[in-house]
Every structure is written in C-alpha cells, then in structure tokens.
Amino acid sequence: MPTIVFIHPDNRSESIDAVVGESAMQAATGNGIDEIVAECGGNAMCATCHVYVDENWIGRLAAMGDEENALLDGVATERQPSSRLSCQIKIEQGLDGLVLRLPERQV
C-alpha cells in the first residue's frame, strides 16, 4: 500500500496510506485531510483539490491533461509549476512516498 506525505500549510507533515488505483484526492478525503475540499467529488470540475507536487516527484506523475491545465488557472491560491489537481493524480505503487504540499486555502 503506497504512502502519501501531505505537507500542511503550517509545514506539519502527515503520512497516509493510499490504495493503488484511487486518486490522491480520494486518499486525502478518506483520511481526514481537511485542506482538500473536493467540492465536485473528483470530477475535475472545481479545482478545490489543488496541491503542489514536491519537485522530486513532479516528473513521475502522468502528464497533465488540457482540462486540468485550464482548471488550474482558477485555483484560489497561486498556481505554480508544480500545481496539480489531486483528483487527477492516480495512485500506483511507484508513487510510494509521494510528497504533496497543501495550499493555504482552496476557495
């Protein structure tokens, strides 16, 4: 079972277990990561599951689609080169130890 490390806005880290095949958003909401709002339930429609992917991991993720790229232009906090929607990050065994930073707010 892969582990995801979430870094909260106060720099506190929290490791959670994720299930292969689920999204990072599902893992976060299922484990009480409150900073992931996920208003649309993971349908890539709201951008309230925005995360910053650690630079050591960004190149290991599947490429971003056009829809995700467009939604990231409307996030509540600053978009950065490492910005992704956690609903679009599918967990696989090779992502064990993935580090995701949480923005200060989603809405």
C-alpha positions as CSV (number, residue, x, y, z in Angstrom):
1,M,0.0,0.0,0.0
2,P,1.6,3.3,-1.1
3,T,2.1,6.1,1.3
4,I,1.4,9.8,0.5
5,V,3.0,12.5,2.6
6,F,0.9,15.7,2.8
7,I,2.7,18.8,4.0
8,H,0.2,21.2,5.6
9,P,0.4,25.0,5.3
10,D,2.0,25.1,8.7
11,N,4.7,22.7,7.5
12,R,3.4,19.8,9.6
13,S,3.7,16.6,7.6
14,E,1.1,13.8,7.7
15,S,1.6,10.4,6.1
16,I,-1.4,8.4,5.0
17,D,-1.9,5.0,3.3
18,A,-3.4,5.1,-0.2
19,V,-4.9,2.4,-2.3
20,V,-3.5,1.7,-5.8
21,G,-6.0,2.9,-8.4
22,E,-7.6,5.6,-6.3
23,S,-6.8,9.3,-6.7
24,A,-4.7,11.3,-4.3
25,M,-7.9,13.3,-3.6
26,Q,-9.8,10.2,-2.6
27,A,-6.9,9.1,-0.3
28,A,-6.8,12.6,1.3
29,T,-10.5,12.9,1.9
30,G,-10.8,9.3,3.1
31,N,-8.1,10.0,5.7
32,G,-9.3,13.4,7.0
33,I,-7.0,15.8,5.2
34,D,-9.3,18.8,5.7
35,E,-7.4,21.1,3.3
36,I,-8.7,19.1,0.3
37,V,-12.2,20.4,-0.1
38,A,-13.1,18.4,-3.3
39,E,-16.4,20.1,-3.9
40,C,-17.1,18.2,-7.2
41,G,-16.2,14.9,-5.7
42,G,-13.3,14.3,-8.0
43,N,-14.9,15.0,-11.4
44,A,-12.3,17.7,-12.4
45,M,-14.8,20.5,-12.3
46,C,-14.0,22.7,-9.3
47,A,-10.2,22.9,-8.6
48,T,-10.7,22.6,-4.8
49,C,-8.3,19.7,-4.5
50,H,-5.3,21.8,-5.6
51,V,-1.9,20.6,-4.4
52,Y,1.8,21.4,-5.0
53,V,3.8,18.3,-6.0
54,D,7.2,18.1,-4.5
55,E,9.9,18.8,-7.1
56,N,11.4,15.3,-6.7
57,W,8.0,13.8,-7.7
58,I,6.6,16.0,-10.4
59,G,8.3,14.2,-13.2
60,R,7.0,10.8,-12.0
61,L,3.3,11.7,-12.5
62,A,1.3,11.1,-15.6
63,A,1.1,14.2,-17.9
64,M,-1.5,16.8,-17.1
65,G,-4.5,17.0,-19.4
66,D,-5.9,20.1,-21.1
67,E,-8.9,20.1,-18.8
68,E,-6.8,20.0,-15.6
69,N,-4.5,22.7,-17.0
70,A,-7.4,25.0,-17.6
71,L,-8.9,24.4,-14.2
72,L,-5.6,25.2,-12.5
73,D,-5.8,28.8,-13.9
74,G,-8.7,29.3,-11.5
75,V,-7.3,28.0,-8.2
76,A,-7.8,30.1,-5.1
77,T,-4.0,30.2,-4.3
78,E,-1.1,31.0,-6.6
79,R,-0.6,28.5,-9.4
80,Q,2.9,27.2,-9.5
81,P,4.8,24.9,-12.0
82,S,4.2,22.1,-9.5
83,S,0.5,22.7,-9.2
84,R,-1.8,19.7,-9.9
85,L,-5.4,18.7,-9.0
86,S,-5.2,15.8,-6.6
87,C,-8.2,14.2,-8.2
88,Q,-6.1,13.7,-11.4
89,I,-3.2,12.0,-9.6
90,K,-3.8,8.3,-9.8
91,I,-2.0,6.3,-7.2
92,E,0.2,3.5,-8.3
93,Q,2.8,1.5,-6.4
94,G,5.6,3.6,-7.9
95,L,4.3,6.6,-6.2
96,D,5.0,5.3,-2.7
97,G,6.3,8.2,-0.7
98,L,4.7,10.9,-2.9
99,V,5.0,14.3,-1.3
100,L,2.2,16.8,-1.8
101,R,2.1,20.3,-0.3
102,L,-1.3,21.7,0.6
103,P,-2.2,25.3,-0.2
104,E,-3.4,27.7,2.5
105,R,-6.9,27.6,1.0
106,Q,-9.0,26.0,-1.7
107,V,-11.8,28.5,-2.0
